[in-house]
């Protein structure tokens, strides 16, 4: 199968989905460009901070993408290119983008509040509490998985590509002061965005060049060292005002990410790789059936519950005008789907059965390097392309990671924050609702989970991540129904994702338990993951039941009336 043909079909289908289905949703929900957004209404310069549309799109896209659209399709390729492609397109248009867009919309209409807080208004306090605990546990898994991925793109001792990893580390560290300067110039000195962007991208290129020339290598460059550095950075990023680090870093990084997607597309068009991957397989090498494994493994390439937390947690507090909600909430997910299709073509070009050696990020970068070499570039140029692509993948992960750490801090604070009118909260609650204490708690637990490595965490991360989409879709359906807007488009996605996610969680629990009982598993890895699964499963199922009670009770009451 031609790689170009697959890519063209995918882009056309996704573009049609954006124009027609995305436009229909915006009309049905009542997007209003004249309505004041929470970013203006509650502007505080820390979390509520209006951002220009290109800046917010860059921040949002960089935050939601992460490693998912690359890792997921490559790992799911064992099931064949046809089901993976179909799920990316159908899932992205009708579930993933709908969830992201709706989460942003309901947050905008509720003072920029998180989905959990919206649930308190539309359902009850118990649902808000369950959702907050549930999402906090899931975000710990996201933090752990992505921190491990980022750390492994930095370390050089024991790496198969030490120079490339060292270059990624150098460039990534240089991006941080660049972002701070950019944020200060744009938001405090009010420099024109266009001029600042050109200068910022130019310096970004300099950072990449310096990274290529001076890779960070040495005996210190171990996975443990870089995990520590990554978590320290995330702790700082989660408590600083968004305009200082998060917004500018993600915005500038988005150009690196757009470059990566553009380079991959050019490589595919220029070399027209043959996707030799088999069309379909019902089982993977470990005997897992296509349902639910495929739909969980593709993860962020089609649907990601984590996106709803970003849409309602940070993006809604920065949206300048509702007219941009469709582009950012719906469109960014479809760009991620394009990246997922590119990743599928990459694995299809180098593998017939979906198996591979090295990490998915290495497979992705190596395939694109091969495309350019096939187009006539030198081996040295191909090696540079490999390093830059690896850097972009790392940037994807790190931007998702620092945003997730911030969201985890929000959620943990919400769990212990004093209620309105409550003046004498318990000292312990006051301490735990402190942003610095909340950050340390989140980082500490994620660091412990990180010991298991992303390979162990991925299936559980995928199932839990997809499971977040269920209460997110449910919350949107309940809210829209409560204000008399069309909401039935959420029912099929909600129940399908519930079946796939809960099914995979059950399978993962059995697999981890068997590993423990047979002596092949460790209590600080598989044992800890088993402990995580139980409350996550119970909380998600309880939330679904509570939501259905409200949805169908209201419908029944209306019918009787």
N, C-alpha and C positions, 0 to 999 in steps of 0.2 A: 504494500500500500504506500502511495506517495505521501511523504511528510508534508509537502506543500499543500496537497489536496485536503488533508486532515486539518491543517491550520486554517486554510481559507474557509472551509465549511464551518469550523468552530467560530471564527470571528464574525462571519455573516449571521449565524444563528444567535450569538450573544448580542450583536448590534440590534437585531430585530427584537430580541427580548427587552433590551433597554428602552428602545423607542416605543414599542407597543404595550408590553405588559407593565413596564416601569411607569410609562405615561398614564396608563389606565389606573394604576394604584394611586398615583399622585392626585389624579382627578377625583377618585372615589373617596380618598381620605381628606381631601380639602386642603392641599398645600396652599398657603397664603403668603405671598411675597410682602404684603403690607403689615403683617403681624410682627410685633416686637419679639425678638428671640431672648431666651434666658441670658445669653452672653451679654446683651445690652442691659437687660432689666436688673441683673444681679452682679454686674461687673465688679470684681474685687481684685483683679490683677494677679491672682494666684491660680485659681481653678476656672473661674468665669472670666473669660478673656476673648473678645471678638477677634477672629482671625480672617484674613482675606481668603477667598475661596481656594486659590491655588495652594496656599500654605496649608490650609486645613485638609485639602484633598491629599497632599503629600504626607502630612502627619497621620491621617486616618489610614491611608493605604499602606504606608510603611508599618503602622501598628498592627493592622489585621493580617498582613501577609505572613510574616514569620517564616518558619521552615515548612509549614504545612503543605502549601501548594507544590513544593518540590519533593519533599519526603513522601507525602501521601501517595500521589500517582505512581511514583517509582516503586514503592513497596507493594502497591496494589496491582502492578503490571502482571503479576503471576496469574491473574484471572483473565488476561487478554485485553487487547486495546479497545475492542468494541464496547464491553460493559463499562470500562473506566471512562471512555469518552462520553458515552450516553449519560452516565451519572454526573459527570462534570457539567454538561450542558443543561440537562433537565433539572438536576439538583440546584445548580447555580442560579438559574433563572426563576424557578418556581418555589424554591425553599430558602437557599442561602441568602440571596439578595433581598428577598421579601422580609426575612427575619432582620437583616441589618437595617433596612430602610424603616421598617415598622418600629424597631427599638428606638431609632433616632427620633421618629415622629412622636411616639407617645411620651418620650422624655421631654421633647420640645414643648409639648402641650401640658407638661406637668412641672414647670419651673426648672427644667434640666435635671430632675431627680432620676436616680437609678431605677432600674426595673423593679427591684425589691421594694423601694419606697412607693412606686406607682401601685404595686400590688396591695400595699397597706390601704390605699384609698379605694381601689376597685374591688378587692377581695376582703382581706382582714389582716390584722396584725400578725396572726399566727403564720399566714402564708409569707408575709414579708420576712419574718424571722427565719422560717425554713429555707426560703430562697437565699437569704444572706449567708446562712451557714453552708448551704449546698454550694453556692458559687465560690465562697471563700476556700473551701476544701479543693474545688476544682482548680482554682487559680494557683494554689500551692503546687499542684502537679504541673501546670503550665510553666510556672517559674522554674521548677526543678528540671523539666525536660529541656527547655530552651537554654537555660544556663549551661547545662552540660554540652549542648550542641555548640554554643558560642565558644565555650572554653576549649573544645576540641578543634575549633577552627583557628585558635591562637597558638596552641602549644606546638613545639618543634621536636622535643626529645621523644624519640620513639615514633614520630609521625612518618608516614610514607612520603609526605611532601613537606619537609621541614622549612625550606626557603619560602614556599608559598604561604605556609601558616604564619611564619615570622613576619612576612610582609603585611598580611592581614592584621596582625596584632599592632604593628607600628601605625598603619594608616588609621585603624579604628581609634586608637588613643589620640591621634592628632585631630580627629574629627571633633572631639569634645571641646577643646578651647576654641576651635573655629565656630562651633555652634553658639557658644556663649557670646563671642564677639558679634556674630550675625544678629542674635536676638537683641543685644544691647543697641546696635546701630539701627535696626528696623523699628523696635518698639519704644526705645527711649529717645533716640535722636531723630526718629521719624524720617529716615532716609527712604527714597523711592524704592519700592519693592523690586522693580525691574533691574535697576542699577545694582542694588544689593545682591540680587540673585546672580547676575552675571559675575560679579566679583566673588561671591561665595562659591559658585561652581568652579571658577578658575582656581581658587585656593584649594578646593576639594581635589581637583586634578593634581595640584602640587603635592597634597598629602599622599595621594595614591603613588605618585612618582617617588616621593621620599620613602614610602613603604617598600617599593620595589627595590630601591637602592640599598636601604638599610633595614633589613628584616631583623626583628627581635628574636635572637636565638641565644642559647646558652643553657647551662645546667639548671637555671631557675625556671625555664620554660616547660613546666609540667602541667598536667591537667588540673591537679589540686591547686597549684599556684594561680592559674587563670580562673578557676572557679571562684577563688577568694576575691580576686580583682573584680570580676564581673559582679559579684554580689555587693561589694563595697560601692561600685558605681551605681548599681540599681538602688541601693539604700539612699544615696545622695539624690539621685534623679527623682525618687518618689516623694521627696519633701520640698524640693525647690519649686518656685513659681514656674508654670508651664512655659512662659515666654522666655525664660532664661536658657533652658536646656531642651525640654521635650519638644516644643513646637519647632524651633529652628533646626535642631539636630535631625528630626524626622523629615522636615521639609527638604533640607539639603541632601539627606540620604536618599530621598525619593528619586532624585535625579540619577543617582547611582543605580537605583533599582529599575528606573525606566530605561537607563542605558543597557542594563543586563537583559531586560526583555527585548529591547530593540536589537541588541547584538545577537540574541538567540534567534529572533525572527529573520534577521539578515542571513545568519548562518544556515538556517533551514531553507530559505528561498534560494540562496546562492549555491548550496550543495545538493538540495533536494534529496535528503536521505531516504532510503527505503526502510519503512517501518516493518521489520521482519518478525516482530512479535506476533505470536499466534493470536487468532481472533477471539477465542473464548475458552475458558476452562472453569469447570464448576467448583474445583477444589484447588487449594494451594498445596505447597510441598508438605505442610504439617497436617494436612487433612481438614483444614477449615473450609466450610462450605461458603459459596459466594455470598449468601445472606446469613448473618449480617456482616461478615468480615469485610467485604468490598466497600460497603457504605461507611464503615468506620475507619478503614485504613486510608481511603482517599482524603478523609478529614476535611481540612480547610480548603481544599481544591474545589469543593462543591458546597459544603455547609460547615459552619463553625459557630457553636454557641458562644464562644469567646468573643466573637465580633459584636454580639448584642451588648456585651458588657462595655465594650469600647464605645459603641454608638451612644449608649445611654450614660456612660460613666465620664467620658472626657469630651467626645466630639460634640455632644449636644450643648455643652457649656461653652463651646467656642464658635458655633455656627453664627455667622454674621447675618444671614438672610435665609428664610425658608425656601426661597427659589433654588438654593443650592443643595437642598436636602436630597433630592433624587440623584443628582450627580455624585454626591459624596456617599450617601447611604446605600443606594442601589448600584451606581456605576462602579465604585471601587471594588465591589465584590466580583463584578464581571471581568474587571481587569485581572483580578486574581485567578479567575477561571482560565483566562488566556495563558497565564503563566503555568497553570496546571496542565493545560494541553501541550505546551512547549516541553514540560518535564516528561510527559507521556511519550512524545516524539523522541526525546533524548534517550530514554531507556529502550524504546522500540528500535532505535538505530543500532544499539550495541548488544542487544540480547534477544534471543528467539523465544525463551521461555520465562523471561522476567527475572531470572536470577542474575546476580552481579556480585562483584567483590568491592570492598571499600564502603564508604558511607554513601547515602543517596546524593549528598551535596557533591561528593567527589565524582560520582557517575555523571551528574548534571554538568559540572564544569568540564569534565573530560570529553563528554560528547560534543559540547559547543566548541571546545578546542579542536576536536576532530573535524567539525564542519568547516572551520576556517582554514585548516591545513588542506582540506580537500579542495577549497576554493583557490588555493595557490599561495597562501601565506607561509612564511618560513616557520621552522620548528620553534625558533626563539619567539616569534610573534605569537605563535600558538600558546607557548608557555606563559607569556604575559597575559593573554586572554584568559587562561586557566586561573591565574592568580586574581585578576580583577573580578572574574565571575565568583570565585570563592569569597572575595571580600564583600561582594554584593549580597551573597547568601548570608554571610555573617551579619551584615547590616540589617537584613530582614529580621533575623532572629533577635538581635539586640534591641531593635526598636519595639518589637512586640513584647520583649521581656521587660523593658523599663516601664512601658505603659501598664503591663499586667501587675507589676509590683506596686504601682501607684493605685490601681484599682483595688488590689488586695488590701492596701492601707485604708482606702475609703471604706471598704466593706467591713473590715475589722473594727474601725472606729464607729460605724453605724450600729454595730451589734451592741456596743457598750455605751453609746452616747446617751446623755440624759434626755428625757422626753421634754416636750414643751411645757414650761411651767414648773418643772421639777428643779428646785433650787439646791436641795441637799442630797445629791447623788453620793453613793458610797465611794470612799477614797480609792478603792480598787478599781471601780468602774471609771472613775476620773482618770486614773493612771493608764488604764487599757485603752481609753478613747483618745489619749494623747497621740499625735501623729508620729512622734519619734519612737514611742514604745510600740505602737502598732507596726511600724516599719521593721523594727528589730525582731518582733515576734514572727512576722511573715518571712523575713529573710532567713532567720534561724531554722525554722521548720523546713523551708524549701531546700536549704543547704543539706539537711539530713537526708531528705528524699533524693537529692541529686546524686548521692553515693551509688544508687542503683544504676545510673546511666540512662541515657535516652532510649536505648534499645529495649531495656526492660520496661521503661515507663510508657513507650509509645502507644501500645494497644490500649492500655488503661487510660492514658491521656486522651486518645482518640474517642473512646466510648464516653468518657466523662465530658469531654469537650462537646461532642454531638448532643449529649443529653441535656446540656444547658439550653440548647435550642428549643427543647420541648416547653419548659415553663416560660421561656421568652416569647414563643409564638402564642402560647396560651394567654399570657398577660396582654399581648396586643389584641387578641380576639376579644377578651373580656372588656378591655378599655373601649375599643371601637364599638362594641355592642352597647355599652353603657351610654355612649353619646349618640347612638342611633346611626352609626356608619356601617358600611358593608364590611363583614368580617369572616364570611364563610370560607374565604380562600385560605384560611389558616388550618382548617380541620384536617384535611388529608396530610399535609406536611407534618402537623403536630403528632398524629397517631403513627405515621410511618416512622418518624424519627424516634418515637418512644419505643416502638417494637425493635428497631435495629439497635438502639443504644442499650436498652435494658437487657436485651438478649446477649449482646457482647459482654456486658458487665458480668452477667451470670456465667458465661463461658470462661472469662478471665479469672473469676473467683475460683472456679473448679480447677483450672490449670495451675494457679498459684498454690492452692491447697494441696494438690497432688505432688507438686514439687517439694513442698515442705515435708509432707508425710513420707516421701521416698528418700529424703535426705539430700536431694539435689538443690533445694532452695535454701535461702538464708532468712532467718527471722527478722533481720534488720532491712531486708529488701522485700522478698515475697510476703513475709509475715506482715510487714507494715502496710503493704499494698492491699492485702486482704482486709486489714482493719479499716482502711480508707473506703473500700468498696461498700461495706455494709451500710454506714450512714448515708452515703451518696445515693445508693439504690433506694433506701427507705424514704429519704427526703424527696427525691425526684418523683417517686410513685405517689407519695402523699400529696405533693403539689398538683400533679396531674388530676388526681381524684377530686381535690378541692375545686380546681378550676372547672372541671366538667360538671360538678354539682351546680355551680353558679351559672354556667353557660346553658345547660339543659333545663335547669329549674326555671330560669327566666323565660326560656322559650315555651315551656309547658304552661307557665302562668299566663303568658300572652295568649296562647291558644285557648285556654279556659275562659279568659276574659272575652 
